[in-house]
Each structure stands twice: as C-alpha cells, then as structure tokens.
Amino acid sequence: MEHDLVVFVPGFLGTRLCRDGQDLWARCGERLIGSSAGALGEVALPPGLGDAPPEGPFRVEADALLEVPDSVPGLLSCMGYPDIRAALGDPLDAQFVPFGYDWRLSHRLVARQLKARVARELERWHAEVDAYYPNRPDDPRVVLVCHATGGLIGRHYLEHGNGRETARTLVTLGTPQQGLAQAARLLAGHAVSGDAGFDADVAARLNEELREWALTLPAVVEMLPGYPAVRVEGKSRERRITDNRYPVPGLPGDAVREAVAFREEFRLACDEHRRAGPLPYTVHCLGSVDFPSPQALTLSSDGLRITDTLLESGDGTVPRRSAVADWTGTDPMLWTGFRNTDLASVPALRDTMLAIRAGRAPSGTLAGEEGIVLHLPRDPVAAGRPFVIELLGHDLPRRGLRTFMWRSGRPGKQPVDFRQHGPDRYRAELEATPGRWVVEALVDRPKGRDRRDVTVVAV
C-alpha cells in the first residue's frame, strides 16, 4: 500500500564496495581487464568463510548503490540503479530504504543483515508515518523489491528469517530462483570460452583468476543451478550438477554441497510454512523470455570436458526455467520484454510499482520495449581487434534510430554506425581500448531501447 516502507535490495555487483574511500571492485576489475597478475586479490575472501562476516583486511564498506554499468566476465552484468527511486514509484525519502550490502557474502548472512535493517527502519517509519499518511487504513508494512540475486536474499529473509511477519509484498526482478548455469562455468574455470577472440593463454589467465576469486565467495557458490543444467553429448537426459556419474569437471564437490544445503534450507522453511497456510504476503516476479540466456552446460561424451553452453529463452541472464518462483505455490510471474539488467529501470518497473503501492494487481503481461534487440559478444573481446555487434528491429531508420557507445563510468558518448545487412538486421564492426563498454540503441514511434555491455581485455 502507498504508506508502506519500500525496501530495495540490489543484486550481485549492485553495491559499491569501498576501502579508504575508493571503489575497490572498480579498481580490481580494471586490473583484471588490464592483464595484471593477482588482479582480484583485494576483493577475495578467506577460504572457508561460510556464513561468517569477514574480518581485518577482508572487510570492506558497502558504500552506496551502483550507478554505472559493471560486470563479472562470464557471470552477469549490472547496469546500475541511477533512477531506482523513480522506478519504484517515487516513495518519500522517509519511506525509501536502499539496502546496500557486501555482495560477496553468503545470502544467509546478508538476509540476517537485511532483517536487522528492516526492523530498525520499520520502527522508525511507524513513529513518522502519521505525519505523511494520517488517514491510512492500517499500520505500515514492508514492500520488498529485489533485483536479480537480491531476490535470493529477500526470499531467504522472508521464509527463513521471519520476515513474513512484516512483509506485505515481495517483488523480484529477474531473480535466478533456481540458480545460474554460468555460475557452474565460472567455478569450474570456464567462464570465458576459448573462442573469445584472443590468445588461449589470455583466456586461461582470465579463467584462473576468476575461478580462484569466485571460489572464495559464498554468494557465487549459492548461485549454482538447482535445476537440470548439464547435458552430455550423446545422452538425451538432462542432469543436475549433483549427478556423480557426470560431475562437472573442475567444479569442486564442496561447492556443490554448499549450494545444495543452501537451497534445502530454504525449501524446508517454505514447506513448513506452507503446511500452516498460504503466504501472508503477495509475490510478483518480473521476468522475460525475449532474450537467449545460458541454460545448461554441455559435457563431452566422456564427461571430461565442458564443450559448450546451451541457450534458451530468458532475460539474457536467467533462463525461463530458473526465473519461475515455484516455491510460492502460486503463479506470480509478470512477463516483460526487458533484459535482466534493465528490469529495475523506470520503463520496466514504474507502472507495476504504482499499481502495487496503490493496492491494485499489476497486469499479468507487461509491455516491453518494442522490436529492438542488440546482440554483443557474451565473452570478453581483445583490445585493438575488431568485433561485430548486431541490431535487430523493424523499420528502425524511420523510427529515428540513435546508437551510442561509451566506456562505463567515463563521460562522453560516441555514435555507432550500423549498416543494414538483411531485412530488419543491422551490423557494426568495432574496436575498443581495454575497459567495460556499453552500447545503447534507441528508437521512437513507438519508443524502444536496448542496452548491452561488453568487456574489452588487454592482450
């Protein structure tokens, strides 16, 4: 309802991690892209941390919500949240709580931190709400809005941390309810494929750096897929990462067991609550099926090598089968035409949030951006070497097509020259210096926009 406290939980990468006032992940990410050895050491955690908070040199300050695009090569991207207040329907300053956190940590631990923060903020808001909503129908509760993996934190807080006592609504935006196949690739040392456009030794360095770092992060381990996300060449049946006959090569068994324990803990809490009755809060899950998304790893017939990644419909990051929140016992899905990275944006979210905060049911199918899709390399590309991007859409020149490219966090956009190479298909060949680059395409009549990012690595 309009008088409820609105709490926003960003996803992985969605909070700036700082030390001595400097953005630590941004600094380490630049080193990784620049081919520095040990680039991610400053943002690693001690092995075996589990659900404990880090101490000493491993501690960081969770500063503020990310405002510019960022990514972990081979895992996921975050476009930042510069307009999140507007996307949430412009709640008052006093009733809006952006929950920044250390996204490296266990979702269990962060859920406990969220519980404590919500308790403080809701107590404060109870004391202040009369000044803003004197004629409210009841006492304020919590509308919890979670982007991407933030939804794993939100749902764990609600079902395992007694958050259901204070929640009125949970809204998840592109949450991998059943995990991500790309987390398995990352932890197995195959985040970047061998055909990424640069030398094999560069790919090997990136994969080893990313794997060693990710294996220290409980959050990445807890992203491992719980659905059948493994295919074996020559076999028809899909398999889970727990299948001992075809274990994913390079994926540590300890990581698999930790992921299973995390999911089982949540499932048991849900089952116990379901026996007591339906959910005491409503759930709305925004997702998409408009973009190819990593769905499963393919192993060689002998199971000794990862040979490919299969794609299926999804939001560009989360495949449909992982987006569906079957734990609710209902059908909470609201399908949109937006990518995972844009589901927390004003065009994707605002109308839904205005309806929810007014006590109305949002539409079951939400209109997305019409007929414009960018395709950029999923893997990093080599600096100084050409790479191709494509744009698909109907009658784009007559709709006022504008295309730009810029380095994330840097001022100045430069135009991108697309040339038509087929019906409703356009192509551009680019080169770029090392860094994270964003490409954006916009059209009018009707309005549409798509954004993608690409990581360019020094060779």
N, C-alpha and C positions, 0 to 999 in steps of 0.2 A: 504494500500500500504506500501511498505518497509520503506518509510520515515515518516510514521505516528507515532504519540505518542501512546505508548502502556500502557494502564492503567489497572491494575489488582485489582479487588475488591474481597477479600476473603469472605467466608460465616460466619455464626454464629460459634463462638469459634475460628475463624481463625486469630485473632489478640491477642497478649499478652496484658492483662490488668494489669498494674503495679501501685503500690503505694510505694513510698520510695525505688524504685529500685527493689522491689520484685514482682514476678508474683502472683498477687492476686487470680486469679481464680485457679491456680495450688494449692495454699495454702488452699483455701476453699474447693476445690474438694477433697483434701487429708483428710480434716476434715470430710467431708460427708462420705467418704468411711470408715473412722476410727470410725464412730458412735458418733462423737462429737455433742452435742446439739447446736442448733443455728449455724450450720456449714457455712451456706451461707449468714449470716447476712452482712458480709463485701462487698458482691457483689450484694446486693439488691439495689433497687432504691426506692425513696419515693413514696407512693401510689398517683395515680392521676397525675403523671408527664406529661403524654401526649407527645407532641412534643417538650417540653422544654428541654434544656440541664440541667444536674444535677449540683447542687452547693454544696459547702462545703465538708462534709465528704463523699458525694456520688460520687464525681468526681474521675476519675481515668485517668491514662495516657495510651493511646493506643500506645504501645511501638513499636512492630515490628510484622511481620507475624509469625504465629505459625510454629514451626519447628518439633515438635514431636506430636504423636497422643494424642488426648484428646476427651472427650465425656461428654454429659449430659445424665445420665441414663434414658432410656425410650424415649428420643427425637431424638438425632442424634449424630454422631461422626465426627471428623475431623482428618485426618491423617497428617495434617501439609503440609507446602509448601517448603521443603528444596531445591527443584530443579525447582522452578517455572520459573526462567529466561530461562533455557534450554527448558522447556515445551512450552514457548511462542515463541520459535524460536530464542533465543539469541539476543534480541534487545540491542542496545548500552546502556551503562549506562545512557547517557543523555536523551534517549528517552523512558526509562522504569520508570513507576511510580507505586510502590506498595502502595495501599491506605489502610493503617491500620485505624481502627476506633473502637469505643466502641460498640460492637455488642449487648449490652443490649438495646440500644436506638431505638426509632421509626425509621422505614425505611424512613419515610418522612424527619425527621431531618437529618439523615445521607446522604440522597440524596442531601440536601442543602449543606452539608459539602463537598460532592463529587463535586458538581457544582463549588464551590469556589476553590477547589484544582485543578480541571481540568483547570479552567480559568487561574490560575497562571502558571501552568506547561505548558500549550499550548502557552501562551505568551512568556515564556522563550524559549521554543523549536523553535518557529518562529524566534527568534533572533539568534539561534545557528545552525539551520538546514543546512544553506548554506555550513558550514564547512564540513559536512558529506555527504550531498546529493546535490551537486551543479547542477546536471542535472535532477532533479526531474520534473515530468510532471505537478505538481500543488502544492499548499500550503499544508502543513501537516494538517491532521485532527486527529481524535481520534479513535483508535481501543480499545473498552471497553470489557474486558474479566472478567466475573463474575462467581465465583464458588458458587453453592448451593444457600442459601438465599441472597448472594450478588447480585444475579440476580434481586431480588425484588427491591433492591436499584438502580441498574443500569437502569432498565426499568422505574422506577419512575422518576429518573433524566432526562431521555431522553424524556419521554412523558409528564411529568408534570412540569419539571424544565427547559424546553427549551434547553435541551442537544442535541436535534436533529439538532441544528444549527451547532454543531461542530463535530458530530459523522460521521464516515464513516462506521463502523461496530460494531455490538453488538454480542458477543459470550457468551452464557450462558452454564454452565456446571452443569447438574443435578439440575437445579433450580425448586423448587416446585411452578410452575406457578399458581396452584390452591390451594396451601397450603398443610398441613400435618395432617393426622388423628391423629398422635401421639401427636401433639400439644394440641388437644382436650383432649386426655387421661391425659396428664401432668397437664393441667389446671383444670381438674376435680378431680385430686388426685388419678389417677390410672396409673401413669407412669410405676410402677413396679407391675407385676401381683403377685397374692397370691401364685402361684406355682413356685416361683423363686428359691426354694431350701433352704430357711432359714425360721426362725420363723415368724409368722404372725405379731408380734409386730415390727420386724425389717423392714418388708415391709411397715407397716403402718407409721413408723418413716420416712423412705425414702420418701414415697409419700407425707407426710405432709410437710416435709422440702422443697421438690422440688416444690410443689404446691404454698406454701406461697411465695417462692422466685420468681417463674415464673410469678405469678400474678402481680408483680411489674414491669415486663419487657415489655414495649410496643412491642419489636421485637417478642416475643413469641406470644403475643395476635394476632399480624398481620399475624402469620403463620396459624391461624385456617383455616380449609379447606372450600373452596367456592363451591366445587362440592358435590354431594350427598354422604356423608361419614358416614351415620348412617343406620344401619339395625335393625329391630325389630323382635325378634323371633316370628314366626307365620305369619309375614307380608311379602308380596312379593316385595313391592315397596321400593326402596332406598329413604332416606330422607336427607335433609340438617340439619345442626345444628341450623338453624333458624326456624325449624318446631316446633311450640309451642305445638302441640299435643303430641310430644315425645321429650321434651328437654333433653339434655344430663345431667344426674344427677350430681350435683356438679360443673357444668360449669356455671360461673356467666353470667347473661344476659348482664351486662355491657361490658364484654369482647367480647361477640358475636357481640354486636352493634358496638364496636370499629373496629373489624375486617371487618365487612360489610362496614362501612364507608370508610375504607382504600381501599378496593377493588373497591368500587363505584367511589371514586375519580379518581382512575387510569382508570377505564373503561370510564368515561365521557371524560377524556382527550384524550383517544385513539379514541373515537367516533368523537370528534370534529376534530381531525387531519385527520381522515380517510375521512371525507367529503371534505377536501381540496386536497386529492390525496393520492397516495401510500406513504409508508415510504421513507424518503430521505436517509436512511441508510439500509444496509443489515443486516439480522439477521441469525445467525447459532446457533442452540441449540443442544448440545450434551446430549444424554440420553441413557438409557439402558432398556431392557426388559428381562434381563437374570437372575434376582435375585428376590426371593419373597420379597415383600415390603408391609408395612401396608397400607391398602386401606380404611377400614371402621371399625367403632366400632359396636359391636352388643349389643343391649339392651335386657333385659328380656322382656317377653311379656307384662308386666305391665309398662314397661319403667322406672322402679325404680332402676335398677342395670345395670352396664356395665359388660357383661359376657364374652366377647371375642374380639379379633381383627382379622378381615379377611385380608388375604394376597392376592395380585395379582402380576402379573409380573411388574417389575420395576428395579430400580438400587440399591435395597437394602434399600433405604431410601424413595425415591419418586416413587409412583406408576405411571404407564404409563399415566393414565388419568390426573394426575396433571402435568406431565412433558411437555405436549404438549402446545406450546405457540400459542393458537388460537387468541390472541389479535393482532398478526401481520397481519392477513388477508392472510397469505401465509402458506406454509408448510416448516418451517425452520429446521425440525428435522434431525439430523445426529445420527443414532442409532449405539451404540458401544457395546462391550462386557465387559465393565468395571463397577465396583461399583461406587456409588456416591462419596465415599471417595477418589477414585483414578482417577476421571475424570480430575483433574488438574495436573496429573502426566505426565512425559515425554512420556511414551508409548501411553497414551490415546490421548494426545493433540498436540504433536510437529508437526506431518505431517499436521494436519489441520491448524495450525497457519502458517506454512511455506507457504502453499497454499494461505491462506487469505492475508498474507502480501505481497505475490508476485502478488496479483490481480487475482488469479485463484479461481475457485469454488472448494471447497473440495468435496470429494466423498460423495455420498448420504448414503452409508453404510460403516462404518469403521470397519476394522478387530480388534477384541479384543483379549484378551489372550485366547488361545485355550484350552478348555477342562479341566479346573482345577478350582474347586469351594470349598471353605471352608464353613462349617456350624458351627457357635458357638452360645451359648445361647444369645438370644436377650436381656434378662433381666440380671441384676447383679446376681452373684452367691456368695455363702457363702465361706469365707476363711476357709481353712482346710478341706473342704468337696469335694469329687470327683465330677467332672462334665465331660460330654462327648462332644468331638468335632468330626466332621466328615469331610472327604475329598473325593470329587468325581472327577474322571478323568480317561481317558482311558490309560491303559498300563503305569502307572506312574513310576513304578520301573525301567523300561527300558529307561525311559526318564530322568534319573538322578535326581529323586525326592530328594529335600532337604527341611526339615521343621524345623522351629525355633520358639522360644517363648522368649519374653523379656518384662520387665516392662518398660512402656513408660517413656522416659526421663532418664533412667538409662543405664549405659554401660553393655555390656555382653549379648550375646545371648546363649540360651541353646537349644540343639536339642530336638525335639518332636518325640516320637516313635509311628508311626501309624501302625496298624495291619489290614490286609485285612479281611473284614467280608462279602464280597459279590462281584459280578462282578463289577469292577471299583469303589468299595466303600471301604473306609478305616476309621478306628476309633481309637481315642486315649482317654484315661481317665487321667485327670489331676487334680492336686490340686495346689493352689497358695496362697500366702500371700496377704493381702489387697493392692489394687492398681489397676491401669489400665494396662492391659496386652495386648500385640499384638502377634498374631500368623501369621506366613507367610509360604507359601508353594511355591516352585519354581521348574520348570522342564525345560528341554531342548528338542530340536528336536520334535516339534517346541517349542520355548520358551513360557513359561507361568508363571504367578504369580497371587496369590490372597493373600490378607491381610484382617484380621478381628481383632477387638478388643473386649475385654470383661472386665467388671468391677467386681472386687472381693471386697466384703464388709466384714468388721469385724463383728462378731456376739458375 
